[in-house]
Amino acid sequence: MARKAPDGAKLYEAALNHLARYAATEAGLARVLARKVDRWARLAVEEDADPEETALAARRAKAAIPGVIVRLRELGVVNDAAFAASRAKRLTREGKSRRATLAHLAAKGVVGAVVAEDAERELAAACAYLRRRRAGPFGEAPELKVLAAMARGGFSQDVARRALRLEREEAEDLIKTLHE
C-alpha cells in the first residue's frame, strides 16, 4: 500500500480541520470521517493495493470514528445541543417554520431536537418568509399561491393568514424581534 490507512490520530486531526471551517453535528462529523476513509480506500485500490487488506484497514479506520467523536464531545468541540440552538435561531430569522427547522435538524442528525413552540416567533418567521418572497405586506402575489407556498414551508394556515393580514410596519417590527 502506497498510503497508510487513516488511524485515530489522523481522523482526529481531520475532524478538527473540518470543525475549524464548518459547524457540525456528531452524526455529520461521523459521515465526513467515513467519507474520508472511503476516499482513502478507493485511492489505495487504484494504486494497486490489495483489495482485501484495504477493506480490512478501512473497517479498522471506521471503527475508530466513534472514539474520535466521543473525545471531541468530551472536549466540548462537538455539541449537538448548541448546534441545534444556533441553527434553529438562524433558520427562524431566515423565515423557516418550526416544522421546517425540526426537519432540517433531523436531516443533520440531531435526534430529538427541541425547538420551543412560540406563536410570536412563528408569526415573525412567517413575516420574514413573506418579505423574502415579496408577498403579503411586502408585495403583490396571489394570496392562494402564497398560502400554498407557506403550507409547503411548514406554516399552519392560521399563522399564514395572520401574517398576510398584517400591515408592513407591524410585520417589520415582528421581524426585528427575531434579531434580538
N, C-alpha and C positions, 0 to 999 in steps of 0.2 A: 504494500500500500504506500502510495506516494505521500499522502497526508495522514496525519494522526487523527484518530477519531476524537470528537469533542468530549471532554470529560467534565466533571462537575465544576472545576475551576474555570474552564473556557466558557461553559454555559452561564456561569455566574457573571463573568465579565461581559458576555454578550447581553445578558439581561440588564445589567447596569447601563450599558451603552444604549440599549433600546429605551430604558426608562428615562435616560437623560434627555431624550428627544420627544417621547410620547407618554401620555398618561395611559396606564394600562391596568386591567383587572388581572387577578390571578389566572383566570381561565384564558384571557387574551395573551398574557405573557407565556403561558404554557404552550399555546398554539404557535407563537412566534419561535420559541425554542425548538419545538418539534419540527417546524419547517426548516430551521437551520440544520438540524440533524439530517433531515431528508435530503436537503441540498448537498450536504457533505457526502452522504451515501451515494447519491446519483453521480456526483463528480468522481468519487472513488471508483465506481464501476466503469465509468467512461475512461478512466486512466488504467484500465485493465487490472484492477484489484480483484481478488477472489470474491465472488458474489456472496458466498456463504459466510466468509469471515466478515465481510462488510455488513451483512444483515445482523450478525451477532453483535458487532461493535455498535451498530445503530440501536439495537434493542438495549444494550447496556447504557448508552448515552441517554436514551429516552427514559430509562429507569432512574436516572439521576435528576431529571427535571423536577419531580415533586420536592426533593430535598432542597434544590435551589430556591423554589418558590417559598418553602417554609422558612428558610433562612432570611429571605428578603422580607417576608411578612413579619418575622420576629424583630427585624431591624426597623420596621415601620416604613420601609421603602415602597411596599405594595400594600395598599389599604383599600379594599373594595368599598367599604362604607364611605370613606372620604371621596373616592372616585364617583360613587353614586350620587352623593350630595352635590358635588361640584357639577357633574354632568346634568343632573336634574335642574339645577338652577339655570344653567346655560340654555338648555332646551326650552325651558319655560320662557325665558327672555326672548328667545327666537320665535315664540308663538306656537310651541308644540303643546298639545293637550297632555293631561296627566296620563291618559291611556297610552298615547304615543311615546311618552317618556318611559313608562314602565316597559313597553315593548322594546324600545331601544336598549334599555339597561339589560333586559333579559337576553337580547341578542349579543350583548357584550359579555355575557357570562355572569352577571351579578344576579344571583338567585335570591329571591325574597327581598328585593329592594323595597324600601318603604318611602313612598312619596306621599306626603301629607295631603289629605283632601281639604283644600281651601278654596271655597267658592269664589272669593275675590281674586285670588291668584289665577284661577282657571278663567275667569272673565277677562282679567288683564292679559293672559296669554292669548285668548281669543281675539282681543283687540290688536295685539301685536301681529297675529296671523293676518287679520284683515288689513292692517297697514302694509304688511309685506305684499299682500295680494292686490292692494289698491282697490279695496272693496268696502262696502258698508259706509261708515262715516268718512272714509279716506278716498272714495272714488265711486265710479259708476260701474256696477256689474249687476247682472240679473240676480235677484235675490235667491231664486231657487237653485241656480248654479252654485252660488256661494254657500248656501245651506248644505248642498250635496258635498261640496269640497270639504267643508268643515266637519261633516259627519264622517267622511273618509279619514279625516285627520284626527278623529277620536273625540271631538267635542260633542256634548249632548245637544239635543235640539233646543232645550231651554237656554243653555249658555249661548249657543249660536244666535238665537233670536234676540236675546238681551243685548249681545254685542252689536248686532246690526241696528238696533233701535237707538243706540247711544249717539249723542252729539259728538262731534270731532274733539272738542275740548275735554269732555268727560273721558273719552277713550284715551286721549294723550295723557291725561292725569293718571289713569289706571296703568298705562304702560310705564310711566315714570316710577310707579311703586315697585316694579319688577327689578329696578336697578338700585334699590336701597338695600 
